[in-house]
Amino acid sequence: MNQSYPLHRRSFLASAGAGAATLALLPPSAGAADAPVCRGKLIEAGRKLNIACIGCGGKGVSDVAGVSSENIVALCDVDSVQARQVFGRFPAVPKYQDFRKMLRELDDQIDAVTISTPDHTHHAAGMLAISMGKHVFIQKPLARTIGETRELLLAARRHDVITQMGNQGHAGEGLRLAREWVQAGLIGTVREVHVWTRKMEVGPYKSTRKERPALDETPPGTLDWNLWNGPAPARPYSAEYAPRRWRNWWDFGCGALGDIGCHTMDAPFYALDLGAPSSVQADCGPFNDETFPDWAVITYEFPARGARPAVRLTWYDGGKLPPRPRELEEGRAFEERYGYYLQGDAGVIYDPSEKCSSPRLLPEARMRATAFPPKAIPRVPGGDPFLEWITACKGGPRPGSAFEYAAPLTEMVLLGNVALRARGRKLRWDAVAMRLPDAPELEPFLRPAPRAF
C-alpha cells in the first residue's frame, strides 16, 4: 500500500515555520537554497555497511544487536550508564553524547544510522542524518507528531535514502498472511476493525504521576539533560521522565498509541489498504497538558477505497476492551493485553499478539477446514527487519516499512492523540493538506515549534 502526499504550499510554509529551529541542527551548507542535495548511496556488493547508532540504552540494546552483523563505526547516547551494555560490547568504537557532533565529525565514515531514542528526538536526529545522505532506521512511532512525520517522509524522498521504521512485525509472516487472507476473500467484506492494548496499563513503565514534579531533581552525572530534553520545551530533570517513563508525558512521548499502535494497527492498515481516515473521535478519561489519560476509546472512519466499502476502526487502551468476537469459541480465552481482529461478513481474522504475528481464522475449526491461498507476497528471510533494511542499502528491494508506508501509518496512529485533545468532538481530517477543517485551533498540535538545544 502506498499513499502519496504532495507538498502543498500551505503545508510547506507551516512545516518550514515550525521546523525553523531544526535548521540549526544541519551541516553549515544545508540551509542554503543553492546547496547540493546529499543523496544516499547504495553500498557496493561485498562491503559491510558502516552504521552509527543513536540511542544505545533501552530499545537501542536490541537495535544495535540487530545491525551488529555490519560495521558499527560510532555509538551515541546521552547517558553513558544507560548505554553501558552496548558501549561495553564495542570498546574500540568512538562514543558520543551529541548525535550532531558524531555525524559532523564522522560524516564520511558513516553510511547509515539507527535511531532508538525517545519519541521526541526521532525527528531531530532523523532529519540531520537524512540531510547528510545517510540511510536511516528509526524506531516506531516514526516521530512524535504528524508534522514531524511528514517532514521525515519528504526529506527521505528528496535525499533518496533507504528508510525503515521499527515496527518489526511488518517484516514478519503474520502480517502477510492477514493480507493474503483478506485479498482471497476468506472473511468476506470487512467494515469493522478492533485494536486494543493494556500493555501501558500493566507494563513496568506506567507512571501514576499526573502533574509535573514540583521539586527540581539533580540529573545523574553521566546524563546530559539538555541533550535528552532536546527539541521539547525546556524543563528540569526528573526521574519521572528519564530513562523509562517518558512515554506518559505529552512533550516526550505518544502514550499507549505511540507504544503499540504502529504494531497492532499495522496488519489492518496493510491488509485493508486503509490509507488516511476521513474523521476521528476519542472518548477518554480525564487528562491535562502534561500527561495522557488513563484510558481511551478512539474511533477512526475510513472512506471507501475503490470497490471496498468504508471501514470503522476502533482503538481501545487502559483497560477498555472491544466486544468479544462472536466467532470466538465459548470457553476460549480472549487475550486482553493486546491484539486486533477484522470482522468480515463471512468470518473473522483474530490476532492476539503485539506485532501481528499470529493471525487465526475464527472459529478455530475454520483453520483446519480452509484451503488457504498461495503465498503471493514476498517474504523477508527470518522476518528480520534489520536484514531487510541492510539488504536494501546494498541494492535489494525497498523495505516494507520504508517511510512511504510507515509515514502514513504513523500519521494515522498519531491522529488519535490529536483527537484526545478535542475532548469528545469528532474531527474531520484533510490528510493531503494536513488540516483539521473544523478545528483549526488544534492544528498547532500537528507540529509544535521545536526548541533549539
C-alpha positions, 0 to 999 in steps of 0.5 A, spaced: 500 500 500 502 506 498 499 513 499 502 519 496 502 526 499 504 532 495 507 538 498 502 543 498 504 550 499 500 551 505 503 545 508 510 547 506 510 554 509 507 551 516 512 545 516 518 550 514 515 555 520 515 550 525 521 546 523 525 553 523 529 551 529 531 544 526 535 548 521 540 549 526 541 542 527 544 541 519 551 541 516 553 549 515 551 548 507 544 545 508 540 551 509 542 554 503 537 554 497 543 553 492 546 547 496 547 540 493 542 535 495 546 529 499 543 523 496 544 516 499 548 511 496 547 504 495 553 500 498 557 496 493 556 488 493 561 485 498 562 491 503 559 491 510 555 497 511 558 502 516 552 504 521 552 509 527 547 508 532 543 513 536 540 511 542 544 505 545 540 504 552 533 501 552 530 499 545 537 501 542 540 494 546 536 490 541 537 495 535 544 495 535 544 487 536 540 487 530 545 491 525 551 488 529 552 483 523 555 490 519 560 495 521 558 499 527 563 505 526 560 510 532 555 509 538 551 515 541 547 516 547 546 521 552 547 517 558 553 513 558 550 508 564 544 507 560 548 505 554 553 501 558 551 494 555 552 496 548 558 501 549 561 495 553 560 490 547 564 495 542 570 498 546 574 500 540 568 504 537 568 512 538 562 514 543 558 520 543 553 524 547 551 529 541 548 525 535 550 532 531 557 532 533 558 524 531 555 525 524 559 532 523 565 529 525 564 522 522 560 524 516 564 520 511 565 514 515 558 513 516 553 510 511 547 509 515 544 510 522 539 507 527 535 511 531 532 508 538 531 514 542 525 517 545 519 519 541 521 526 541 528 526 538 526 521 532 525 527 528 531 531 530 536 526 529 532 523 523 532 529 519 540 531 520 542 524 518 537 524 512 540 531 510 547 528 510 545 522 505 545 517 510 540 511 510 536 511 516 532 506 521 528 509 526 524 506 531 516 506 531 512 511 532 516 514 526 516 521 530 512 524 535 507 528 531 504 528 524 508 534 522 514 531 524 512 525 520 511 528 514 517 532 514 521 525 515 517 522 509 519 528 504 526 529 506 527 521 505 524 522 498 528 528 496 535 525 499 533 518 496 535 514 502 533 507 504 528 508 510 525 503 515 521 504 521 521 499 527 515 496 527 518 489 526 512 485 525 511 488 518 517 484 516 514 478 519 509 472 516 503 474 520 502 480 517 502 477 510 498 472 511 492 477 514 493 480 507 493 474 503 487 472 507 483 478 506 485 479 498 482 471 497 476 473 500 476 468 506 472 473 511 468 476 506 467 484 506 470 487 512 467 494 515 469 493 522 476 493 525 478 492 533 485 494 536 486 494 543 492 494 548 493 494 556 500 493 555 501 501 558 496 499 563 500 493 566 507 494 563 513 496 568 513 503 565 506 506 567 507 512 571 501 514 576 504 521 576 499 526 573 502 533 574 509 535 573 514 534 579 514 540 583 521 539 586 527 540 581 531 533 581 539 533 580 540 529 573 545 523 574 552 525 572 553 521 566 546 524 563 546 530 559 539 533 560 539 538 555 541 533 550 535 528 552 530 534 553 532 536 546 527 539 541 521 539 547 520 545 551 525 546 556 524 543 563 528 540 569 530 533 570 526 528 573 526 521 574 519 521 572 521 522 565 528 519 564 530 513 562 523 509 562 517 513 563 517 518 558 512 515 554 506 518 559 508 525 558 505 529 552 512 533 550 516 526 550 512 521 548 505 518 544 502 514 550 499 507 549 498 509 541 505 511 540 507 504 544 503 499 540 499 502 535 504 502 529 504 494 531 497 492 532 494 497 527 499 495 522 496 488 519 489 492 518 492 498 515 496 493 510 491 488 509 485 493 508 489 498 504 486 503 509 490 509 507 488 516 511 481 516 515 476 521 513 474 523 521 476 521 528 473 521 535 476 519 542 472 518 548 477 518 554 478 519 561 480 525 564 487 528 562 491 535 562 497 538 558 502 534 561 500 527 561 495 522 557 489 519 560 488 513 563 484 510 558 481 511 551 476 509 546 478 512 539 474 511 533 477 512 526 472 512 519 475 510 513 472 512 506 471 507 501 477 505 497 475 503 490 470 497 490 471 496 498 466 499 502 468 504 508 471 501 514 470 503 522 476 502 526 476 502 533 482 503 538 481 501 545 487 502 551 487 502 559 483 497 560 477 498 555 476 492 551 472 491 544 466 486 544 468 479 544 468 476 537 462 472 536 466 467 532 470 466 538 469 459 541 465 459 548 470 457 553 476 460 549 480 465 552 480 472 549 487 475 550 486 482 553 493 485 553 493 486 546 491 484 539 486 486 533 481 482 529 477 484 522 470 482 522 468 480 515 461 478 513 463 471 512 468 470 518 473 473 522 481 474 522 483 474 530 490 476 532 492 476 539 499 478 539 503 485 539 506 485 532 501 481 528 504 475 528 499 470 529 493 471 525 487 465 526 481 464 522 475 464 527 472 459 529 478 455 530 475 449 526 475 454 520 483 453 520 483 446 519 477 446 514 480 452 509 484 451 503 488 457 504 491 461 498 498 461 495 503 465 498 503 471 493 507 476 497 514 476 498 517 474 504 523 477 508 528 471 510 527 470 518 522 476 518 528 480 520 527 487 519 534 489 520 536 484 514 531 487 510 533 494 511 541 492 510 539 488 504 536 494 501 542 499 502 546 494 498 541 494 492 535 489 494 528 491 494 525 497 498 523 495 505 516 494 507 516 499 512 520 504 508 517 511 510 512 511 504 508 506 508 510 507 515 509 515 514 502 514 513 501 509 518 504 513 523 500 519 521 494 515 522 496 512 529 498 519 531 491 522 529 488 519 535 492 523 540 490 529 536 483 527 537 484 526 545 485 533 545 478 535 542 475 532 548 469 528 545 468 532 538 469 528 532 474 531 527 474 531 520 481 530 517 484 533 510 490 528 510 493 531 503 493 538 506 494 536 513 488 540 516 483 539 521 477 543 517 473 544 523 478 545 528 483 549 526 485 551 533 488 544 534 492 544 528 498 547 532 498 540 535 500 537 528 507 540 529 509 544 535 515 549 534 521 545 536 526 548 541 533 549 539 538 545 544 
